[in-house]
């Protein structure tokens, strides 16, 4: 009958330990692999529509990084920037005012790239009225009704509010003001007479100009939307993501990956903090509110 010798027992015990450690390492790597990188987006459209628009980009990044990337839409604008601040998103898409709010309330994040539309990395906001209105300057809007977009929107809220305040018209000098869901709703509120004036991005102003909108005033150039990374990611991975984004410049890639996000997109360009300083100065009074 075979019996275990004293010399056999430690050897077998060592193999058990090694096997256990290998098993634990395997399970840990599987668990890590099952957690995709998160591409976080603020809820500027319906969640399903945002997922549809950003899915091609997520797939492109996934293939380039060799690991899954999933689109996740924030429950609100504030929830989105908190998720970015807390590093529960790995890659985030932010409007310029949201980016400045993030850096004001929390801390900067590594900049990856900013959007270029119509071959320009900037755009403008417009304060619009109807073509039939008698308003000739922002000063004429004192005592009138104003339509803003989402409170965290750059072109339909933060910038129009700053333009009004710089013209000596704080919100208390308006007869009334209301925040609408998006830029299109602001334009329709002005055209329908629910508001005397409103703030919209340039693209929406041009869309509704032939339907009766007139620009009463426009903003200085505003830096476009920006992609940032979680600062908990390894530096090498952040640089790889940046390289992948900045490689999107051929017509085919732009058409497949960026035009679903914004029809006027023409590429992605490097982003730096200085790009946002003029805007920070313009809306600094609204960032902490």
N, C-alpha and C positions, 0 to 999 in steps of 0.2 A: 504494500500500500504506500502510495506517495504521500510524503509529509512535507510541509513548508519548513525550510531551515531558517535560522535567524538572518542569514545573509540574503535570502530571497525576499523577505518581508519589506525591508527598507527600499529595495529596488522597485518593487511593485507599488509601494506607497508614493515614490517619487514620480512614477509614470502616471499615477492617478492625479497627482498635483498638476503635472504638466498638461495632461489632457483637460483638466478642469479649467486651467488658465487659458488654454487655446480655445476651448468652447466659449468661455466668457468673452474673449477678444473677438471671436467670430460673431457672437450675438450682439456685441457692442457696435461692431462695424456694420452689421445688418441694420441695427436700429438707426445708426447715423445715416446710412444710405437711404433709409425709408423716409427721412425728413427732407423734403425738397427745399430749395432756396425759395424765398417768398419775394415776388415782385409786387409791391404794394402801390395801390392807386387810390387817389381821393375820389369820392363818389360824385363826380360832376355830371354823370349820366346814370341811367339805370344800370344796376350791377351786371345784368346779363349782357348789356350792350358794351360795357367796358371790358368784360371778359372776352367778348368776341373780338374787340379791336386790339387788345394787347396779347392775345394768345399767339399770333405768329411771332412776335418779338420774344415771348417767353420760350417758345420752341427753339428759336434761333440761339438764344443764350444757353439753353439746356444742351444743345448739340455742341456748342463751342466750349462749354465748361465740362462736359462729360458727366453731368448730374442733373436731376430733374429741377425745373423751375416752374412754380405755379403762380398764377395771378390771384391776388387777394385784394378785394375792394373794402376800404374802410367804411364803418357804419356812419361816420360823419367826417367832416373835414378835421375837426379837433381830434377825433379818435385816430385818424390817419397820422397826424403829426406826432401824437403821443406814441403810436406804434413805432414810428421811425426813431423817436428819441429813446425808446426803451429797447431798440434793436430786435424787435419781434418781426420786422421786415428786413430783408437783406439788401434789396434794391428798391428804391422808392422813386416815384414820379411826383414832382411837386410843382404847383404853380409858383410864380415868383414871390407873391405875397405870403404864400404858405411857407416857402423856404425861409423868408426873412422872419416870419413868426416863429418857426422852429429854432432858428439861431438866436432869437431874442429871448424866448421862453426857456430854451434848453441849452443846447450847445451845437456848434457846427458839426457837420458830417462830411466825409470825403466826397468831393464833387466828382462826378463821372463824365457827364456831357450835357450840353443843353441843346434844345431843339432849334432847328433852323427852318423857317417857313418862308416860302417865296424868296429863297436865297438870302434871307436876313435873319439874324439871331435875335431881333427885337420886333416889337409890335407896338401899337398905340391903343389907348382907350379913348372912346368918344362920349361926350355928353350930348344926347340927341333930343330933338324936339320934332314936332310935325312941320312939314314944309309950309303949312298955313299959319303957324304960330307967329306972334309979333315979337317974340324974344330975339334980342340981338346980341346979348352978352350974358355971362353968368350972373352979373348983378341983377338982371331982370328976373332971376328965379327966386328972389327973396319973396317969401309968402306964398310960394307955389307948392304943388305936390310932386314929390320925386320918387322914382322907382330905382331901387338898387337890386342887385342880384344877391347871391349867397353872401353872408357877412364875411366869409373868408376868401371870396373871389377877388382877384387883383383888379381886373379891368371893369367889373361891374359894381364893385363896392369900395375897396380900399382906395383906389386911385380917384374915382369920381368924388368920393368924400373929401379927399385931400385937396382936389381942385376947387371944390366949393369953399372949403375952409380958407384956402389961400386967397380966394376972391372975397373974403369977409362974410361968408354965409355959413355959419355953423348949423347943425341940424335943428337947433332951437329956433332958427329964423325961417324954417320952412313951415308951410301950413301943415303938411303931413309928409311922412315918408314910409315906404313899405319895402320889405325885402321879398323878392320873387325867387322862384326855384332856379332859374337859369337866365342867360342872356336873351334867348328868344322870347321868354315870357316878359322880360323888361321891354323889349321892342314892341311887343303886342300891347302892353299896358299903355305905352305912350301913344301908339296909333289909335287905340280904342278910346282914348280920353280919360282912362282911369288915372293916369299920371300926366303931368305937364311936361316932364322931362325925365330922362333916365340915363344910366351909365351902361355902356356895352363895349365889347371888344370890337376892334376894327373889322374883323371878318363879318360879324353880325350886322354892323352898320352898313357895310357894302351890300349885304344880302337883302336888307330892307330899304335901302335908299330909293329904289325904284317903286317901292310901295308906299312912299310918303314920308320917310324920315329925312331929317336934315341935321347935320353936325353943327352944334352950337359952339363947341370947344373940343380940343383934342389934347391929349397928354404928351409929354416928352416921350422919347423911345423907352419902352419897357423891355427888359431882358426876357427871353422866352422861358418856357417850362424847362425844368432841369431834372436830371437823374442824379441821385446820391446813393451812397453805399453805407451799410452798417459799419461802424468802426470796430465791431467785434470780429469782422472777417479778417483772415490773414491778408497781409499787405500784398502778397503775390496774387491772391485771388481778386482783390480789388483792382489791381492793375490789369489783370486779364479781362475783367468785365469792362473796364474802361476801353481797352483795346478793341474788344468786340463791338462796342457801341460806336466808337469812332470809325470803325471799318465800314459802317453803313453809309456809303456815299454813291454807289453805282445806282443807275436808274432802276435796275431790277430789284435790288435790295430795298431801296427807298420805297418803291411801289408795293412790295410785299410786306415790309415790316413797319414802315412809318406812316404811309398814307392812310391805312386803316385807322390810325390814331388821330391824324389831322390831315385833311385832304391837301392842304397847302404845304405840307412838309417836304423839304428838299434835302434833308440830311441832319446830322448831328455834329456839333463842333465842340472844341474844348471849352470847359467852364472854369471860371476862377471867381473868387469872392469879390474882387474889384468890380466885376460886371454888375453887381447888384447894389453898389454904394449909392448911386444917384437915386435909385428907387427907394432905398432905405431912408435917405434924407427926405424924400417927398412924402412918404407915408409913415414916418417915424411916430407921429402922434397917434396913429391908429393901431400900431402893432401890439401894444400891451392892453388894448381894450377888449 
